[in-house]
């Protein structure tokens, strides 16, 4: 009974190793699933960049309106400045991340 389990475990491990090592040498191209995932991530990143620009503009506009219509209230002026500063930093971070990722992508390929 013990020998059968040991033999079965050995056969499973050997078959997994063979599949793992032989599959990379048999396929010369990138698998279709990997290509689909890469294309999906590229589409998502382009959508995020396209959505970030109007979102940053709306946030800056909201901060300006809060600051403009504060009527001297210091708390609202500070809130408006925080909104403007935060939205500009966030948009800059998104653009910097996109720049870094495109640089890494160009270096890899």
C-alpha positions as CSV (number, residue, x, y, z in Angstrom):
1,X,0.0,0.0,0.0
2,X,2.8,2.4,0.9
3,X,4.7,1.6,-2.3
4,X,1.7,2.4,-4.4
5,X,1.3,5.8,-2.9
6,X,5.0,6.5,-3.2
7,X,5.0,5.4,-6.9
8,X,1.9,7.6,-7.6
9,X,3.5,10.6,-6.0
10,X,6.7,10.1,-8.0
11,X,4.7,9.8,-11.2
12,X,2.8,13.0,-10.6
13,X,5.9,14.9,-9.7
14,X,7.7,13.6,-12.8
15,X,4.8,14.4,-15.1
16,X,4.5,18.0,-13.7
17,X,8.2,18.6,-14.2
18,X,8.1,17.2,-17.7
19,X,5.1,19.4,-18.6
20,X,6.8,22.4,-17.1
21,X,10.1,22.0,-18.8
22,X,9.0,20.7,-22.2
23,X,6.2,23.3,-22.7
24,X,8.6,26.2,-22.8
25,X,10.7,24.6,-25.5
26,X,7.8,23.4,-27.6
27,X,6.1,26.8,-27.9
28,X,8.0,29.4,-29.8
29,X,5.5,32.3,-29.5
30,X,3.8,34.0,-26.6
31,X,0.6,32.3,-25.5
32,X,-2.7,33.8,-26.5
33,X,-3.8,34.2,-22.9
34,X,-0.7,36.3,-22.1
35,X,-1.3,38.5,-25.1
36,X,-4.9,39.0,-24.2
37,X,-4.0,40.0,-20.6
38,X,-1.3,42.4,-21.8
39,X,-3.8,44.0,-24.2
40,X,-6.4,44.3,-21.5
41,X,-3.9,46.0,-19.2
42,X,-2.9,48.4,-21.9
43,X,-6.6,49.3,-22.6
44,X,-7.2,49.8,-18.9
45,X,-4.2,52.0,-18.5
46,X,-5.2,54.1,-21.5
47,X,-8.8,54.5,-20.1
48,X,-7.4,55.5,-16.7
49,X,-5.3,58.2,-18.3
50,X,-8.2,59.4,-20.4
51,X,-10.4,59.6,-17.3
52,X,-7.8,61.2,-15.1
53,X,-7.5,64.4,-17.1
54,X,-11.2,65.5,-16.9
55,X,-11.3,64.3,-13.3
56,X,-8.4,66.5,-12.4
57,X,-10.0,69.4,-14.2
58,X,-13.2,69.0,-12.3
59,X,-11.4,68.7,-9.0
60,X,-9.4,71.8,-9.6
61,X,-12.5,73.7,-10.8
62,X,-14.3,72.6,-7.6
63,X,-11.4,73.8,-5.5
64,X,-11.4,77.1,-7.2
65,X,-15.1,77.6,-6.8
66,X,-14.9,76.6,-3.1
67,X,-12.1,79.1,-2.6
68,X,-13.8,81.8,-4.7
69,X,-17.2,81.5,-2.9
70,X,-15.8,81.1,0.6
71,X,-16.8,84.7,1.5
72,X,-13.8,85.1,3.8
73,X,-14.2,81.8,5.7
74,X,-10.7,80.6,6.4
75,X,-11.8,77.0,6.7
76,X,-13.3,76.9,3.2
77,X,-10.2,78.7,1.7
78,X,-8.0,76.0,3.2
79,X,-10.3,73.3,1.9
80,X,-10.2,74.7,-1.6
81,X,-6.4,74.9,-1.5
82,X,-6.2,71.3,-0.3
83,X,-8.5,70.1,-3.1
84,X,-6.5,72.0,-5.7
85,X,-3.1,70.8,-4.4
86,X,-4.3,67.2,-3.9
87,X,-5.8,66.9,-7.4
88,X,-2.7,68.4,-9.1
89,X,-0.4,66.1,-7.1
90,X,-2.6,63.1,-7.9
91,X,-2.7,63.9,-11.6
92,X,1.1,64.4,-11.7
93,X,1.5,61.0,-9.9
94,X,-0.7,59.3,-12.5
95,X,1.3,60.9,-15.4
96,X,4.6,60.1,-13.8
97,X,3.5,56.5,-13.3
98,X,2.5,56.3,-16.9
99,X,5.8,57.7,-18.0
100,X,7.8,55.2,-15.9
101,X,5.7,52.3,-17.2
102,X,6.1,53.3,-20.8
103,X,9.9,53.7,-20.2
104,X,10.2,50.2,-18.7
105,X,8.1,48.8,-21.6
106,X,10.4,50.4,-24.2
107,X,13.5,49.1,-22.4
108,X,12.1,45.6,-22.2
109,X,11.1,45.3,-25.9
